[in-house]
Amino acid sequence: MSMADGAGRGERRGGERRAAVLVFAGVDPSGGAGLAADLQAVAAQGAHALTVVTALTAQDNDRVHAVEPVAAELLLRQAEALIGKIAIAAVKIGIPGSAANARAIAGLIERLRRLQPQLPVVLDPVLASGHGDLLSRDDAVLALAPLLPLATLLTPNGPEARALTGQTTPGAQAAALRARGCGHVLLTGGHDDDGDVVVNRWYGAGREQLWRWPRLAGQFHGSGCTLASACAGLLAQGLTMERALQRAQQYCQHALADAYAIADGQRMPRR
């Protein structure tokens, strides 16, 4: 084979270009949540995750033992190295790690939107682990304040929606969140006591839609990261909000149904 033949084949193999999702989240050493989950879930939708570290954590598949946010200056250097060269098709935000990091991320999004007003931003408002371990050095609810008005899509579970709004019913929670600037809210029902069914509720511009999914036995590590990142990966490729939500939920349901164990406790979604 000549060098010319090899170069030609290399060009064909490398000809695909994927939409890039700028992801802000923490590092989970267990590989089940945070950036590890985000990267896998985005890739599974056919997009590519650009992973900006917001915090280092000490955690296993059940508990978070320590969180150390990165400095806001380092967060900015990570992101700016990426956006200086790579077109950003969507943004996904997990834990900011600190209020300073949240403000830095908000500033970056505002800059990106000057050139891309319709840039999709998916915010997974993670306030604590499944066992209630805190994931921010600051008050997590207050830290998210500058990011809420920038969210195209917010994906809180029941406890997160109550903490963010003080409201107890899904309709009131969604109304309060949308009043703060969130374009769309997907309230996930995995933490609700609804028997054998999980109800997810989408509240958008003048509409509400429900999805019902069979409740799966056990607990899962990084399920919220998986869903939000799948949404971001699909929105990055131009899907409508309704189609992205439908496909992301289907993907997440299958990943949880086929989850595997690495130890006792929460299982890992097969992303």
C-alpha positions as CSV (number, residue, x, y, z in Angstrom):
1,M,0.0,0.0,0.0
2,S,1.4,3.4,-1.0
3,M,1.5,6.4,1.4
4,A,-1.0,8.1,-0.9
5,D,-3.4,5.2,-0.5
6,G,-3.1,5.2,3.2
7,A,-3.6,9.0,3.4
8,G,-6.8,8.7,1.3
9,R,-8.2,6.0,3.5
10,G,-7.4,7.9,6.6
11,E,-9.2,11.0,5.2
12,R,-12.3,8.9,4.6
13,R,-12.2,7.3,8.0
14,G,-11.7,10.7,9.7
15,G,-14.2,12.6,7.6
16,E,-17.0,12.4,10.1
17,R,-17.5,15.6,12.1
18,R,-19.6,15.4,15.3
19,A,-21.5,18.1,17.1
20,A,-19.6,19.1,20.2
21,V,-21.3,19.5,23.7
22,L,-19.4,21.6,26.2
23,V,-19.9,19.8,29.5
24,F,-19.2,21.3,33.0
25,A,-19.3,18.7,35.8
26,G,-17.3,17.0,38.5
27,V,-15.0,14.0,38.3
28,D,-16.4,10.8,39.9
29,P,-13.7,8.2,40.5
30,S,-16.2,5.4,40.4
31,G,-16.9,6.2,36.8
32,G,-20.7,6.2,37.3
33,A,-21.7,9.8,37.5
34,G,-20.4,13.3,36.6
35,L,-18.1,13.6,33.6
36,A,-17.7,9.9,33.0
37,A,-21.5,9.5,32.7
38,D,-21.8,12.7,30.6
39,L,-19.1,11.6,28.1
40,Q,-20.6,8.2,27.6
41,A,-24.2,9.5,27.3
42,V,-23.3,12.2,24.8
43,A,-21.3,9.8,22.7
44,A,-24.1,7.3,22.6
45,Q,-26.3,10.0,20.9
46,G,-23.7,10.5,18.2
47,A,-22.3,13.8,19.6
48,H,-18.9,14.5,21.3
49,A,-18.4,15.7,24.8
50,L,-15.9,18.4,25.7
51,T,-15.3,17.8,29.4
52,V,-14.5,20.8,31.7
53,V,-13.7,19.7,35.3
54,T,-15.6,21.8,37.9
55,A,-14.7,19.7,41.0
56,L,-12.7,16.7,42.1
57,T,-14.6,14.3,44.4
58,A,-13.9,11.3,46.6
59,Q,-16.8,8.9,46.0
60,D,-17.8,5.4,45.3
61,N,-20.9,4.0,43.7
62,D,-23.0,5.1,46.7
63,R,-21.5,7.9,48.8
64,V,-19.7,11.2,48.2
65,H,-17.0,11.5,50.8
66,A,-15.3,14.8,49.8
67,V,-15.7,17.5,47.1
68,E,-12.9,19.9,46.1
69,P,-13.9,22.5,43.5
70,V,-11.4,23.6,41.0
71,A,-10.5,27.3,41.0
72,A,-12.7,29.4,38.8
73,E,-9.7,30.6,36.9
74,L,-8.7,27.1,35.9
75,L,-12.3,26.3,34.9
76,L,-12.2,29.3,32.6
77,R,-8.8,28.3,31.1
78,Q,-10.2,24.8,30.4
79,A,-13.3,26.1,28.6
80,E,-11.6,28.9,26.7
81,A,-9.0,26.5,25.3
82,L,-11.9,24.5,23.8
83,I,-14.2,27.3,22.6
84,G,-11.3,29.1,21.0
85,K,-11.1,26.4,18.4
86,I,-14.2,24.2,18.5
87,A,-17.7,25.1,17.6
88,I,-20.1,24.5,20.5
89,A,-23.4,23.0,19.6
90,A,-24.8,22.7,23.1
91,V,-23.8,23.1,26.8
92,K,-24.6,20.7,29.6
93,I,-24.0,21.7,33.2
94,G,-23.8,19.3,36.2
95,I,-22.4,20.4,39.6
96,P,-20.6,23.8,39.3
97,G,-18.7,22.9,42.6
98,S,-18.8,26.5,43.9
99,A,-20.7,29.8,43.5
100,A,-17.6,31.3,41.9
101,N,-17.6,28.5,39.3
102,A,-21.3,29.0,38.6
103,R,-20.7,32.7,37.9
104,A,-17.8,31.8,35.6
105,I,-19.9,29.3,33.7
106,A,-22.8,31.8,33.4
107,G,-20.4,34.4,32.0
108,L,-19.1,31.9,29.4
109,I,-22.6,31.1,28.3
110,E,-23.5,34.7,27.9
111,R,-20.5,35.2,25.7
112,L,-21.3,32.2,23.5
113,R,-24.9,33.3,23.1
114,R,-23.8,36.7,21.7
115,L,-22.9,34.8,18.6
116,Q,-25.3,31.8,19.1
117,P,-28.5,33.2,20.6
118,Q,-30.3,29.8,20.3
119,L,-27.4,27.8,21.8
120,P,-29.1,24.9,23.9
121,V,-28.1,24.8,27.5
122,V,-29.1,21.8,29.6
123,L,-28.8,22.2,33.4
124,D,-29.0,19.2,35.7
125,P,-29.5,20.9,39.1
126,V,-27.7,18.4,41.2
127,L,-27.8,19.5,44.8
128,A,-26.8,16.3,46.6
129,S,-26.0,12.6,45.9
130,G,-28.7,10.0,46.1
131,H,-27.8,9.5,49.8
132,G,-27.9,13.3,50.5
133,D,-24.2,14.0,50.4
134,L,-23.6,17.6,49.5
135,L,-21.9,18.3,46.1
136,S,-21.0,22.0,46.5
137,R,-18.8,23.9,48.9
138,D,-21.4,26.7,49.0
139,D,-25.1,26.6,49.4
140,A,-26.0,24.6,46.3
141,V,-29.3,26.3,45.7
142,L,-27.9,29.8,45.8
143,A,-24.9,28.7,43.7
144,L,-27.2,27.7,40.8
145,A,-29.0,31.1,40.8
146,P,-27.0,32.7,37.9
147,L,-27.4,29.6,35.8
148,L,-31.2,29.1,36.0
149,P,-32.1,32.0,33.7
150,L,-29.7,30.7,31.0
151,A,-31.1,27.1,31.0
152,T,-32.9,26.1,27.8
153,L,-33.8,22.9,29.6
154,L,-33.8,22.1,33.4
155,T,-34.0,18.5,34.5
156,P,-34.7,18.4,38.3
157,N,-36.0,15.5,40.3
158,G,-38.7,15.9,42.9
159,P,-36.4,16.9,45.8
160,E,-34.4,19.3,43.7
161,A,-37.5,21.0,42.4
162,R,-38.8,21.4,45.9
163,A,-35.5,22.8,47.1
164,L,-35.2,25.2,44.2
165,T,-38.8,26.6,44.5
166,G,-40.3,25.8,47.9
167,Q,-43.3,24.5,46.0
168,T,-44.8,21.0,46.5
169,T,-46.8,20.3,43.3
170,P,-45.2,19.8,39.9
171,G,-47.2,22.5,38.2
172,A,-46.3,25.1,40.8
173,Q,-42.6,24.0,40.7
174,A,-42.4,24.3,36.9
175,A,-44.2,27.7,36.9
176,A,-41.7,29.0,39.5
177,L,-38.7,27.7,37.6
178,R,-39.9,29.0,34.2
179,A,-40.6,32.4,35.9
180,R,-36.9,32.5,36.7
181,G,-36.0,32.1,33.0
182,C,-35.8,28.4,32.3
183,G,-37.3,27.8,28.9
184,H,-38.3,24.2,29.4
185,V,-38.5,22.1,32.6
186,L,-38.5,18.3,32.7
187,L,-39.5,17.2,36.2
188,T,-38.4,13.6,36.7
189,G,-40.4,11.3,38.9
190,G,-37.9,8.6,39.9
191,H,-37.9,9.9,43.6
192,D,-41.7,10.1,43.8
193,D,-43.8,7.4,45.4
194,D,-45.9,6.5,42.4
195,G,-45.9,2.7,42.7
196,D,-44.8,0.8,39.6
197,V,-44.7,3.8,37.3
198,V,-42.3,6.8,37.0
199,V,-44.0,9.9,35.6
200,N,-41.8,12.5,34.0
201,R,-43.5,15.9,33.2
202,W,-42.4,18.3,30.6
203,Y,-43.4,22.0,30.9
204,G,-42.6,24.2,27.9
205,A,-43.9,27.2,26.2
206,G,-47.7,26.8,26.6
207,R,-47.7,23.1,26.9
208,E,-47.4,20.1,29.2
209,Q,-46.6,16.5,28.4
210,L,-46.3,13.4,30.5
211,W,-44.3,10.3,30.0
212,R,-44.9,7.1,32.0
213,W,-42.1,4.6,32.4
214,P,-42.1,1.2,34.3
215,R,-40.3,1.7,37.6
216,L,-37.1,-0.4,37.7
217,A,-36.0,-2.2,40.8
218,G,-33.0,-1.0,42.7
219,Q,-31.0,2.3,42.6
220,F,-28.7,3.6,39.9
221,H,-25.6,5.8,40.0
222,G,-25.6,8.7,37.6
223,S,-29.1,8.3,36.2
224,G,-29.8,12.1,36.2
225,C,-26.4,12.8,34.5
226,T,-27.3,10.2,31.9
227,L,-30.7,11.7,31.0
228,A,-29.5,15.4,30.9
229,S,-26.4,14.6,28.9
230,A,-28.5,12.5,26.4
231,C,-30.8,15.5,26.0
232,A,-27.8,17.8,25.4
233,G,-26.3,15.4,22.8
234,L,-29.6,15.3,20.9
235,L,-30.3,19.0,21.0
236,A,-26.7,19.6,19.8
237,Q,-27.7,17.8,16.6
238,G,-30.8,19.9,16.0
239,L,-33.6,17.7,17.3
240,T,-36.7,19.5,18.5
241,M,-37.2,19.7,22.2
242,E,-40.0,17.1,22.1
243,R,-38.1,14.6,20.1
244,A,-34.9,15.1,22.1
245,L,-36.8,14.5,25.4
246,Q,-38.5,11.4,24.0
247,R,-35.4,9.8,22.7
248,A,-33.3,10.7,25.7
249,Q,-35.8,9.1,28.1
250,Q,-36.0,6.0,26.0
251,Y,-32.2,5.8,26.0
252,C,-32.0,6.3,29.7
253,Q,-34.7,3.8,30.5
254,H,-32.8,1.1,28.4
255,A,-29.5,2.0,30.1
256,L,-31.0,1.6,33.6
257,A,-32.8,-1.6,32.7
258,D,-29.5,-3.1,31.5
259,A,-27.5,-1.7,34.4
260,Y,-24.6,-3.7,35.9
261,A,-23.0,-3.9,39.4
262,I,-19.4,-3.2,40.4
263,A,-20.2,-3.6,44.2
264,D,-23.1,-3.7,46.5
265,G,-25.4,-0.6,46.3
266,Q,-26.2,1.5,43.2
267,R,-25.8,-0.1,39.8
268,M,-24.1,1.5,36.8
269,P,-26.3,2.4,33.8
270,R,-25.1,0.6,30.7
271,R,-24.6,3.7,28.6
